[in-house]
Amino acid sequence: MAASAKTKKYLLSKEYEEIKKDLLDQLDRNGTIGKYYVDLVNDYMGMWVTKCLLVDDIQQRGVSVKYNNGGGQSGYKKNDSVAEFNKTNAQMLKLLSELGVKPSKSDGDLDEEEEM
């Protein structure tokens, strides 16, 4: 199945490559090696693309969307993308935790030992 143009936009983005490279670099620095972990990073990146598409939808259509069921009923309902975004984001955080990936310290941050 071919990816949509919107999906390709994210798959081919510089940000996608930078995030994936950073995750793989962090695994390497942590000594976490193996195809299993690379596959988990690929899963994470798939969720990242999904999250971006959900954000696009929420920004385009809003948190409430108009519906018309054709039987004389119409109105507004919650945009399902909001709930899916929350679920996807939570799963991404769990995956990072399982991989043992933590935010990198910037050069300006001091370790506890350096503070003394």
N, CA, C and O atoms as a Tinker XYZ file with bonds, in Angstrom:
   464  protein
     1  N      0.844000   -1.172000    0.000000    73     2
     2  CA     0.000000    0.000000    0.000000    64     1     3
     3  C      0.891000    1.237000    0.000000    63     2     4     5
     4  O      1.803000    1.345000    0.821000    81     3
     5  N      0.643000    2.139000   -0.884000    73     3     6
     6  CA     1.448000    3.348000   -1.017000    64     5     7
     7  C      1.074000    4.353000    0.060000    63     6     8     9
     8  O     -0.087000    4.465000    0.453000    81     7
     9  N      2.081000    5.079000    0.529000    73     7    10
    10  CA     1.861000    6.109000    1.542000    64     9    11
    11  C      1.234000    7.338000    0.883000    63    10    12    13
    12  O      1.508000    7.658000   -0.274000    81    11
    13  N      0.393000    8.007000    1.647000    73    11    14
    14  CA    -0.226000    9.235000    1.130000    64    13    15
    15  C      0.821000   10.338000    1.044000    63    14    16    17
    16  O      1.911000   10.225000    1.606000    81    15
    17  N      0.478000   11.394000    0.341000    73    15    18
    18  CA     1.398000   12.526000    0.200000    64    17    19
    19  C      1.711000   13.145000    1.560000    63    18    20    21
    20  O      2.849000   13.538000    1.819000    81    19
    21  N      0.700000   13.233000    2.430000    73    19    22
    22  CA     0.924000   13.791000    3.769000    64    21    23
    23  C      1.873000   12.912000    4.572000    63    22    24    25
    24  O      2.756000   13.413000    5.268000    81    23
    25  N      1.688000   11.605000    4.473000    73    23    26
    26  CA     2.561000   10.681000    5.194000    64    25    27
    27  C      3.983000   10.788000    4.670000    63    26    28    29
    28  O      4.932000   10.831000    5.453000    81    27
    29  N      4.139000   10.830000    3.363000    73    27    30
    30  CA     5.470000   10.958000    2.757000    64    29    31
    31  C      6.159000   12.231000    3.207000    63    30    32    33
    32  O      7.372000   12.251000    3.416000    81    31
    33  N      5.366000   13.317000    3.359000    73    31    34
    34  CA     5.930000   14.592000    3.804000    64    33    35
    35  C      6.683000   14.405000    5.121000    63    34    36    37
    36  O      7.767000   14.959000    5.306000    81    35
    37  N      6.109000   13.626000    6.031000    73    35    38
    38  CA     6.754000   13.407000    7.326000    64    37    39
    39  C      7.857000   12.355000    7.250000    63    38    40    41
    40  O      8.906000   12.510000    7.874000    81    39
    41  N      7.626000   11.289000    6.492000    73    39    42
    42  CA     8.636000   10.238000    6.367000    64    41    43
    43  C      9.934000   10.749000    5.746000    63    42    44    45
    44  O     11.019000   10.269000    6.074000    81    43
    45  N      9.814000   11.720000    4.855000    73    43    46
    46  CA    10.983000   12.247000    4.157000    64    45    47
    47  C     11.513000   13.541000    4.771000    63    46    48    49
    48  O     12.412000   14.171000    4.214000    81    47
    49  N     10.962000   13.933000    5.910000    73    47    50
    50  CA    11.359000   15.207000    6.514000    64    49    51
    51  C     12.710000   15.104000    7.229000    63    50    52    53
    52  O     13.133000   14.034000    7.667000    81    51
    53  N     13.353000   16.240000    7.324000    73    51    54
    54  CA    14.623000   16.339000    8.049000    64    53    55
    55  C     14.398000   16.016000    9.527000    63    54    56    57
    56  O     15.229000   15.365000   10.161000    81    55
    57  N     13.276000   16.474000   10.063000    73    55    58
    58  CA    12.966000   16.232000   11.477000    64    57    59
    59  C     12.846000   14.732000   11.760000    63    58    60    61
    60  O     13.326000   14.259000   12.790000    81    59
    61  N     12.214000   13.987000   10.859000    73    59    62
    62  CA    12.085000   12.533000   11.004000    64    61    63
    63  C     13.469000   11.902000   11.113000    63    62    64    65
    64  O     13.738000   11.120000   12.025000    81    63
    65  N     14.331000   12.247000   10.184000    73    63    66
    66  CA    15.686000   11.685000   10.173000    64    65    67
    67  C     16.465000   12.068000   11.423000    63    66    68    69
    68  O     17.189000   11.243000   11.981000    81    67
    69  N     16.323000   13.317000   11.868000    73    67    70
    70  CA    17.052000   13.776000   13.052000    64    69    71
    71  C     16.579000   13.061000   14.316000    63    70    72    73
    72  O     17.394000   12.672000   15.153000    81    71
    73  N     15.278000   12.890000   14.455000    73    71    74
    74  CA    14.741000   12.202000   15.631000    64    73    75
    75  C     15.179000   10.744000   15.635000    63    74    76    77
    76  O     15.621000   10.228000   16.662000    81    75
    77  N     15.058000   10.080000   14.495000    73    75    78
    78  CA    15.447000    8.678000   14.407000    64    77    79
    79  C     16.937000    8.515000   14.703000    63    78    80    81
    80  O     17.324000    7.609000   15.441000    81    79
    81  N     17.769000    9.377000   14.141000    73    79    82
    82  CA    19.211000    9.314000   14.373000    64    81    83
    83  C     19.514000    9.534000   15.845000    63    82    84    85
    84  O     20.348000    8.834000   16.419000    81    83
    85  N     18.841000   10.504000   16.465000    73    83    86
    86  CA    19.064000   10.777000   17.878000    64    85    87
    87  C     18.689000    9.569000   18.736000    63    86    88    89
    88  O     19.426000    9.210000   19.655000    81    87
    89  N     17.565000    8.949000   18.447000    73    87    90
    90  CA    17.156000    7.770000   19.213000    64    89    91
    91  C     18.166000    6.629000   19.071000    63    90    92    93
    92  O     18.550000    5.999000   20.056000    81    91
    93  N     18.587000    6.375000   17.833000    73    91    94
    94  CA    19.570000    5.306000   17.613000    64    93    95
    95  C     20.905000    5.635000   18.279000    63    94    96    97
    96  O     21.560000    4.746000   18.824000    81    95
    97  N     21.313000    6.901000   18.239000    73    95    98
    98  CA    22.550000    7.321000   18.908000    64    97    99
    99  C     22.448000    7.120000   20.416000    63    98   100   101
   100  O     23.400000    6.673000   21.056000    81    99
   101  N     21.286000    7.455000   20.979000    73    99   102
   102  CA    21.107000    7.271000   22.421000    64   101   103
   103  C     21.153000    5.803000   22.803000    63   102   104   105
   104  O     21.731000    5.447000   23.830000    81   103
   105  N     20.554000    4.951000   21.992000    73   103   106
   106  CA    20.625000    3.517000   22.265000    64   105   107
   107  C     22.072000    3.041000   22.235000    63   106   108   109
   108  O     22.500000    2.254000   23.080000    81   107
   109  N     22.809000    3.523000   21.259000    73   107   110
   110  CA    24.220000    3.154000   21.132000    64   109   111
   111  C     25.012000    3.616000   22.362000    63   110   112   113
   112  O     25.810000    2.859000   22.915000    81   111
   113  N     24.785000    4.858000   22.781000    73   111   114
   114  CA    25.486000    5.378000   23.964000    64   113   115
   115  C     25.134000    4.593000   25.216000    63   114   116   117
   116  O     25.969000    4.436000   26.107000    81   115
   117  N     23.895000    4.096000   25.290000    73   115   118
   118  CA    23.452000    3.316000   26.452000    64   117   119
   119  C     23.899000    1.860000   26.381000    63   118   120   121
   120  O     23.706000    1.102000   27.332000    81   119
   121  N     24.492000    1.468000   25.261000    73   119   122
   122  CA    24.907000    0.075000   25.087000    64   121   123
   123  C     23.758000   -0.854000   24.757000    63   122   124   125
   124  O     23.876000   -2.071000   24.905000    81   123
   125  N     22.649000   -0.290000   24.311000    73   123   126
   126  CA    21.476000   -1.075000   23.940000    64   125   127
   127  C     21.595000   -1.405000   22.465000    63   126   128   129
   128  O     21.423000   -0.539000   21.608000    81   127
   129  N     21.893000   -2.669000   22.173000    73   127   130
   130  CA    22.111000   -3.064000   20.788000    64   129   131
   131  C     21.184000   -4.222000   20.415000    63   130   132   133
   132  O     20.726000   -4.968000   21.280000    81   131
   133  N     20.925000   -4.354000   19.151000    73   131   134
   134  CA    20.130000   -5.468000   18.647000    64   133   135
   135  C     19.042000   -4.988000   17.706000    63   134   136   137
   136  O     18.551000   -3.863000   17.801000    81   135
   137  N     18.684000   -5.877000   16.797000    73   135   138
   138  CA    17.660000   -5.553000   15.804000    64   137   139
   139  C     16.307000   -5.297000   16.455000    63   138   140   141
   140  O     15.507000   -4.510000   15.949000    81   139
   141  N     16.055000   -5.961000   17.573000    73   139   142
   142  CA    14.800000   -5.765000   18.295000    64   141   143
   143  C     14.627000   -4.293000   18.668000    63   142   144   145
   144  O     13.544000   -3.731000   18.506000    81   143
   145  N     15.692000   -3.676000   19.165000    73   143   146
   146  CA    15.623000   -2.283000   19.588000    64   145   147
   147  C     15.526000   -1.330000   18.399000    63   146   148   149
   148  O     14.850000   -0.304000   18.475000    81   147
   149  N     16.192000   -1.665000   17.316000    73   147   150
   150  CA    16.071000   -0.860000   16.098000    64   149   151
   151  C     14.626000   -0.933000   15.595000    63   150   152   153
   152  O     14.076000    0.067000   15.134000    81   151
   153  N     14.023000   -2.106000   15.683000    73   151   154
   154  CA    12.633000   -2.265000   15.271000    64   153   155
   155  C     11.714000   -1.424000   16.151000    63   154   156   157
   156  O     10.751000   -0.838000   15.657000    81   155
   157  N     12.004000   -1.359000   17.456000    73   155   158
   158  CA    11.207000   -0.525000   18.352000    64   157   159
   159  C     11.348000    0.959000   18.003000    63   158   160   161
   160  O     10.383000    1.717000   18.097000    81   159
   161  N     12.541000    1.364000   17.604000    73   159   162
   162  CA    12.735000    2.749000   17.161000    64   161   163
   163  C     11.900000    3.001000   15.907000    63   162   164   165
   164  O     11.284000    4.058000   15.772000    81   163
   165  N     11.877000    2.039000   14.997000    73   163   166
   166  CA    11.049000    2.178000   13.792000    64   165   167
   167  C      9.563000    2.267000   14.160000    63   166   168   169
   168  O      8.814000    3.030000   13.550000    81   167
   169  N      9.141000    1.481000   15.163000    73   167   170
   170  CA     7.760000    1.576000   15.648000    64   169   171
   171  C      7.492000    2.978000   16.184000    63   170   172   173
   172  O      6.452000    3.573000   15.901000    81   171
   173  N      8.435000    3.496000   16.956000    73   171   174
   174  CA     8.293000    4.847000   17.506000    64   173   175
   175  C      8.143000    5.863000   16.386000    63   174   176   177
   176  O      7.294000    6.751000   16.455000    81   175
   177  N      8.963000    5.732000   15.361000    73   175   178
   178  CA     8.912000    6.691000   14.252000    64   177   179
   179  C      7.598000    6.585000   13.493000    63   178   180   181
   180  O      7.080000    7.591000   13.008000    81   179
   181  N      7.055000    5.383000   13.386000    73   179   182
   182  CA     5.732000    5.227000   12.777000    64   181   183
   183  C      4.668000    5.950000   13.589000    63   182   184   185
   184  O      3.774000    6.590000   13.035000    81   183
   185  N      4.777000    5.841000   14.913000    73   183   186
   186  CA     3.840000    6.557000   15.776000    64   185   187
   187  C      4.051000    8.065000   15.678000    63   186   188   189
   188  O      3.097000    8.838000   15.774000    81   187
   189  N      5.292000    8.478000   15.489000    73   187   190
   190  CA     5.580000    9.899000   15.349000    64   189   191
   191  C      4.870000   10.460000   14.113000    63   190   192   193
   192  O      4.280000   11.539000   14.161000    81   191
   193  N      4.937000    9.718000   13.013000    73   191   194
   194  CA     4.252000   10.156000   11.788000    64   193   195
   195  C      2.743000   10.221000   12.038000    63   194   196   197
   196  O      2.088000   11.185000   11.643000    81   195
   197  N      2.197000    9.200000   12.689000    73   195   198
   198  CA     0.773000    9.185000   13.003000    64   197   199
   199  C      0.398000   10.383000   13.865000    63   198   200   201
   200  O     -0.618000   11.033000   13.622000    81   199
   201  N      1.215000   10.674000   14.868000    73   199   202
   202  CA     0.963000   11.822000   15.745000    64   201   203
   203  C      0.943000   13.123000   14.936000    63   202   204   205
   204  O      0.079000   13.974000   15.149000    81   203
   205  N      1.874000   13.273000   14.029000    73   203   206
   206  CA     1.922000   14.481000   13.192000    64   205   207
   207  C      0.667000   14.607000   12.336000    63   206   208   209
   208  O      0.121000   15.700000   12.190000    81   207
   209  N      0.214000   13.500000   11.775000    73   207   210
   210  CA    -1.003000   13.518000   10.957000    64   209   211
   211  C     -2.232000   13.863000   11.800000    63   210   212   213
   212  O     -3.125000   14.575000   11.341000    81   211
   213  N     -2.272000   13.357000   13.034000    73   211   214
   214  CA    -3.380000   13.681000   13.927000    64   213   215
   215  C     -3.375000   15.165000   14.279000    63   214   216   217
   216  O     -4.428000   15.803000   14.315000    81   215
   217  N     -2.201000   15.707000   14.536000    73   215   218
   218  CA    -2.091000   17.144000   14.823000    64   217   219
   219  C     -2.565000   17.953000   13.620000    63   218   220   221
   220  O     -3.288000   18.937000   13.776000    81   219
   221  N     -2.161000   17.540000   12.429000    73   219   222
   222  CA    -2.621000   18.224000   11.212000    64   221   223
   223  C     -4.146000   18.243000   11.143000    63   222   224   225
   224  O     -4.749000   19.274000   10.848000    81   223
   225  N     -4.765000   17.090000   11.419000    73   223   226
   226  CA    -6.214000   16.987000   11.349000    64   225   227
   227  C     -6.877000   17.882000   12.391000    63   226   228   229
   228  O     -7.858000   18.562000   12.090000    81   227
   229  N     -6.353000   17.887000   13.604000    73   227   230
   230  CA    -6.925000   18.720000   14.666000    64   229   231
   231  C     -6.793000   20.197000   14.308000    63   230   232   233
   232  O     -7.719000   20.979000   14.522000    81   231
   233  N     -5.654000   20.568000   13.771000    73   231   234
   234  CA    -5.464000   21.973000   13.382000    64   233   235
   235  C     -6.379000   22.356000   12.219000    63   234   236   237
   236  O     -6.881000   23.479000   12.165000    81   235
   237  N     -6.593000   21.437000   11.303000    73   235   238
   238  CA    -7.426000   21.726000   10.131000    64   237   239
   239  C     -8.917000   21.746000   10.487000    63   238   240   241
   240  O     -9.637000   22.667000   10.101000    81   239
   241  N     -9.377000   20.724000   11.226000    73   239   242
   242  CA   -10.814000   20.590000   11.471000    64   241   243
   243  C    -11.258000   21.072000   12.846000    63   242   244   245
   244  O    -12.450000   21.279000   13.072000    81   243
   245  N    -10.315000   21.253000   13.766000    73   243   246
   246  CA   -10.666000   21.675000   15.121000    64   245   247
   247  C    -10.960000   20.493000   16.027000    63   246   248   249
   248  O    -10.885000   19.339000   15.604000    81   247
   249  N    -11.295000   20.788000   17.276000    73   247   250
   250  CA   -11.556000   19.720000   18.243000    64   249   251
   251  C    -12.989000   19.190000   18.137000    63   250   252   253
   252  O    -13.292000   18.105000   18.633000    81   251
   253  N    -13.855000   19.951000   17.499000    73   251   254
   254  CA   -15.225000   19.507000   17.228000    64   253   255
   255  C    -15.450000   19.529000   15.722000    63   254   256   257
   256  O    -15.007000   20.446000   15.031000    81   255
   257  N    -16.144000   18.510000   15.220000    73   255   258
   258  CA   -16.399000   18.432000   13.783000    64   257   259
   259  C    -17.903000   18.312000   13.543000    63   258   260   261
   260  O    -18.627000   17.699000   14.328000    81   259
   261  N    -18.344000   18.896000   12.466000    73   259   262
   262  CA   -19.759000   18.855000   12.109000    64   261   263
   263  C    -20.093000   17.481000   11.533000    63   262   264   265
   264  O    -19.300000   16.890000   10.801000    81   263
   265  N    -21.273000   16.987000   11.877000    73   263   266
   266  CA   -21.719000   15.724000   11.288000    64   265   267
   267  C    -23.143000   15.874000   10.779000    63   266   268   269
   268  O    -23.901000   16.728000   11.239000    81   267
   269  N    -23.488000   15.029000    9.824000    73   267   270
   270  CA   -24.845000   14.948000    9.302000    64   269   271
   271  C    -25.063000   13.486000    8.944000    63   270   272   273
   272  O    -24.450000   12.972000    8.008000    81   271
   273  N    -25.938000   12.815000    9.690000    73   271   274
   274  CA   -26.120000   11.380000    9.456000    64   273   275
   275  C    -27.112000   11.069000    8.341000    63   274   276   277
   276  O    -27.411000    9.902000    8.090000    81   275
   277  N    -27.618000   12.083000    7.680000    73   275   278
   278  CA   -28.526000   11.867000    6.558000    64   277   279
   279  C    -29.952000   11.576000    6.972000    63   278   280   281
   280  O    -30.843000   11.540000    6.123000    81   279
   281  N    -30.188000   11.373000    8.236000    73   279   282
   282  CA   -31.545000   11.094000    8.714000    64   281   283
   283  C    -32.156000   12.294000    9.402000    63   282   284   285
   284  O    -33.034000   12.153000   10.253000    81   283
   285  N    -31.699000   13.454000    9.040000    73   283   286
   286  CA   -32.227000   14.672000    9.641000    64   285   287
   287  C    -31.494000   15.095000   10.903000    63   286   288   289
   288  O    -31.794000   16.139000   11.482000    81   287
   289  N    -30.538000   14.290000   11.325000    73   287   290
   290  CA   -29.761000   14.644000   12.511000    64   289   291
   291  C    -28.418000   15.216000   12.081000    63   290   292   293
   292  O    -27.715000   14.644000   11.248000    81   291
   293  N    -28.088000   16.335000   12.657000    73   291   294
   294  CA   -26.782000   16.938000   12.400000    64   293   295
   295  C    -26.382000   17.728000   13.626000    63   294   296   297
   296  O    -27.200000   18.007000   14.503000    81   295
   297  N    -25.143000   18.075000   13.670000    73   295   298
   298  CA   -24.629000   18.833000   14.803000    64   297   299
   299  C    -23.120000   18.730000   14.840000    63   298   300   301
   300  O    -22.463000   18.592000   13.808000    81   299
   301  N    -22.586000   18.798000   16.037000    73   299   302
   302  CA   -21.138000   18.704000   16.218000    64   301   303
   303  C    -20.809000   17.553000   17.150000    63   302   304   305
   304  O    -21.555000   17.252000   18.082000    81   303
   305  N    -19.699000   16.928000   16.884000    73   303   306
   306  CA   -19.205000   15.858000   17.741000    64   305   307
   307  C    -17.715000   16.061000   17.945000    63   306   308   309
   308  O    -17.078000   16.847000   17.243000    81   307
   309  N    -17.170000   15.343000   18.913000    73   307   310
   310  CA   -15.737000   15.433000   19.174000    64   309   311
   311  C    -14.960000   14.918000   17.965000    63   310   312   313
   312  O    -15.354000   13.941000   17.330000    81   311
   313  N    -13.866000   15.580000   17.663000    73   311   314
   314  CA   -12.964000   15.086000   16.631000    64   313   315
   315  C    -12.216000   13.898000   17.227000    63   314   316   317
   316  O    -11.488000   14.050000   18.207000    81   315
   317  N    -12.392000   12.721000   16.643000    73   315   318
   318  CA   -11.757000   11.508000   17.154000    64   317   319
   319  C    -10.236000   11.602000   17.158000    63   318   320   321
   320  O     -9.570000   10.853000   17.872000    81   319
   321  N     -9.689000   12.507000   16.376000    73   319   322
   322  CA    -8.238000   12.661000   16.318000    64   321   323
   323  C     -7.661000   13.138000   17.647000    63   322   324   325
   324  O     -6.499000   12.867000   17.948000    81   323
   325  N     -8.463000   13.847000   18.445000    73   323   326
   326  CA    -7.974000   14.329000   19.736000    64   325   327
   327  C     -7.673000   13.144000   20.657000    63   326   328   329
   328  O     -6.594000   13.071000   21.247000    81   327
   329  N     -8.616000   12.230000   20.778000    73   327   330
   330  CA    -8.418000   11.046000   21.629000    64   329   331
   331  C     -7.294000   10.166000   21.079000    63   330   332   333
   332  O     -6.481000    9.644000   21.841000    81   331
   333  N     -7.253000   10.006000   19.771000    73   331   334
   334  CA    -6.198000    9.193000   19.165000    64   333   335
   335  C     -4.826000    9.819000   19.367000    63   334   336   337
   336  O     -3.842000    9.109000   19.573000    81   335
   337  N     -4.756000   11.148000   19.309000    73   335   338
   338  CA    -3.497000   11.843000   19.577000    64   337   339
   339  C     -3.025000   11.532000   20.995000    63   338   340   341
   340  O     -1.856000   11.206000   21.205000    81   339
   341  N     -3.931000   11.632000   21.965000    73   339   342
   342  CA    -3.563000   11.363000   23.354000    64   341   343
   343  C     -3.080000    9.928000   23.546000    63   342   344   345
   344  O     -2.096000    9.690000   24.246000    81   343
   345  N     -3.769000    8.976000   22.926000    73   343   346
   346  CA    -3.369000    7.567000   23.026000    64   345   347
   347  C     -2.007000    7.333000   22.373000    63   346   348   349
   348  O     -1.153000    6.638000   22.923000    81   347
   349  N     -1.821000    7.917000   21.206000    73   347   350
   350  CA    -0.554000    7.744000   20.483000    64   349   351
   351  C      0.592000    8.355000   21.263000    63   350   352   353
   352  O      1.657000    7.749000   21.385000    81   351
   353  N      0.383000    9.547000   21.790000    73   351   354
   354  CA     1.421000   10.217000   22.559000    64   353   355
   355  C      1.795000    9.405000   23.795000    63   354   356   357
   356  O      2.977000    9.264000   24.108000    81   355
   357  N      0.799000    8.868000   24.502000    73   355   358
   358  CA     1.061000    8.050000   25.688000    64   357   359
   359  C      1.861000    6.804000   25.314000    63   358   360   361
   360  O      2.787000    6.423000   26.030000    81   359
   361  N      1.511000    6.175000   24.209000    73   359   362
   362  CA     2.227000    4.979000   23.774000    64   361   363
   363  C      3.667000    5.311000   23.383000    63   362   364   365
   364  O      4.579000    4.525000   23.640000    81   363
   365  N      3.865000    6.460000   22.770000    73   363   366
   366  CA     5.226000    6.881000   22.399000    64   365   367
   367  C      6.079000    7.066000   23.650000    63   366   368   369
   368  O      7.242000    6.664000   23.677000    81   367
   369  N      5.502000    7.673000   24.684000    73   367   370
   370  CA     6.244000    7.874000   25.932000    64   369   371
   371  C      6.583000    6.543000   26.595000    63   370   372   373
   372  O      7.681000    6.380000   27.128000    81   371
   373  N      5.657000    5.595000   26.566000    73   371   374
   374  CA     5.915000    4.257000   27.123000    64   373   375
   375  C      7.044000    3.576000   26.364000    63   374   376   377
   376  O      7.912000    2.948000   26.969000    81   375
   377  N      7.035000    3.697000   25.059000    73   375   378
   378  CA     8.064000    3.069000   24.237000    64   377   379
   379  C      9.433000    3.662000   24.546000    63   378   380   381
   380  O     10.415000    2.928000   24.655000    81   379
   381  N      9.508000    4.978000   24.688000    73   379   382
   382  CA    10.782000    5.608000   25.051000    64   381   383
   383  C     11.267000    5.100000   26.397000    63   382   384   385
   384  O     12.459000    4.856000   26.584000    81   383
   385  N     10.349000    4.943000   27.327000    73   383   386
   386  CA    10.706000    4.432000   28.646000    64   385   387
   387  C     11.250000    3.005000   28.549000    63   386   388   389
   388  O     12.253000    2.672000   29.180000    81   387
   389  N     10.589000    2.177000   27.765000    73   387   390
   390  CA    11.040000    0.791000   27.582000    64   389   391
   391  C     12.421000    0.725000   26.924000    63   390   392   393
   392  O     13.216000   -0.171000   27.207000    81   391
   393  N     12.686000    1.677000   26.052000    73   391   394
   394  CA    13.990000    1.724000   25.386000    64   393   395
   395  C     15.073000    2.296000   26.302000    63   394   396   397
   396  O     16.261000    2.208000   25.993000    81   395
   397  N     14.663000    2.878000   27.421000    73   395   398
   398  CA    15.617000    3.494000   28.333000    64   397   399
   399  C     16.149000    4.816000   27.830000    63   398   400   401
   400  O     17.237000    5.241000   28.218000    81   399
   401  N     15.387000    5.471000   26.969000    73   399   402
   402  CA    15.809000    6.747000   26.397000    64   401   403
   403  C     15.295000    7.865000   27.291000    63   402   404   405
   404  O     14.114000    7.917000   27.635000    81   403
   405  N     16.189000    8.740000   27.654000    73   403   406
   406  CA    15.839000    9.885000   28.484000    64   405   407
   407  C     16.276000   11.155000   27.766000    63   406   408   409
   408  O     17.131000   11.094000   26.883000    81   407
   409  N     15.713000   12.294000   28.121000    73   407   410
   410  CA    16.143000   13.540000   27.484000    64   409   411
   411  C     17.646000   13.745000   27.672000    63   410   412   413
   412  O     18.192000   13.485000   28.744000    81   411
   413  N     18.293000   14.207000   26.626000    73   411   414
   414  CA    19.720000   14.486000   26.701000    64   413   415
   415  C     19.936000   15.784000   27.460000    63   414   416   417
   416  O     19.142000   16.720000   27.362000    81   415
   417  N     21.026000   15.823000   28.219000    73   415   418
   418  CA    21.375000   17.067000   28.898000    64   417   419
   419  C     22.038000   17.978000   27.886000    63   418   420   421
   420  O     22.835000   17.535000   27.058000    81   419
   421  N     21.701000   19.252000   27.963000    73   419   422
   422  CA    22.357000   20.195000   27.068000    64   421   423
   423  C     23.726000   20.525000   27.633000    63   422   424   425
   424  O     24.010000   20.228000   28.793000    81   423
   425  N     24.569000   21.132000   26.827000    73   423   426
   426  CA    25.922000   21.456000   27.258000    64   425   427
   427  C     25.937000   22.382000   28.462000    63   426   428   429
   428  O     26.900000   22.374000   29.229000    81   427
   429  N     24.899000   23.176000   28.645000    73   427   430
   430  CA    24.857000   24.129000   29.743000    64   429   431
   431  C     24.435000   23.513000   31.066000    63   430   432   433
   432  O     24.603000   24.142000   32.111000    81   431
   433  N     23.884000   22.284000   31.052000    73   431   434
   434  CA    23.448000   21.642000   32.279000    64   433   435
   435  C     24.635000   21.052000   33.020000    63   434   436   437
   436  O     25.598000   20.584000   32.412000    81   435
   437  N     24.549000   21.084000   34.324000    73   435   438
   438  CA    25.609000   20.530000   35.146000    64   437   439
   439  C     25.133000   19.249000   35.794000    63   438   440   441
   440  O     23.982000   19.154000   36.220000    81   439
   441  N     26.015000   18.259000   35.872000    73   439   442
   442  CA    25.720000   17.064000   36.632000    64   441   443
   443  C     25.780000   17.409000   38.107000    63   442   444   445
   444  O     26.369000   18.424000   38.479000    81   443
   445  N     25.177000   16.580000   38.959000    73   443   446
   446  CA    25.215000   16.834000   40.385000    64   445   447
   447  C     26.639000   16.913000   40.896000    63   446   448   449
   448  O     26.942000   17.729000   41.766000    81   447
   449  N     27.532000   16.060000   40.357000    73   447   450
   450  CA    28.921000   16.063000   40.794000    64   449   451
   451  C     29.621000   17.349000   40.394000    63   450   452   453
   452  O     30.476000   17.836000   41.134000    81   451
   453  N     29.280000   17.912000   39.236000    73   451   454
   454  CA    29.917000   19.126000   38.760000    64   453   455
   455  C     29.487000   20.335000   39.568000    63   454   456   457
   456  O     30.216000   21.324000   39.654000    81   455
   457  N     28.283000   20.257000   40.170000    73   455   458
   458  CA    27.784000   21.392000   40.930000    64   457   459
   459  C     28.568000   21.606000   42.223000    63   458   460   461
   460  O     28.650000   22.721000   42.738000    81   459
   461  N     29.152000   20.503000   42.743000    73   459   462
   462  CA    29.856000   20.594000   44.029000    64   461   463
   463  C     31.203000   21.167000   43.913000    63   462   464
   464  O     31.905000   21.302000   44.916000    81   463
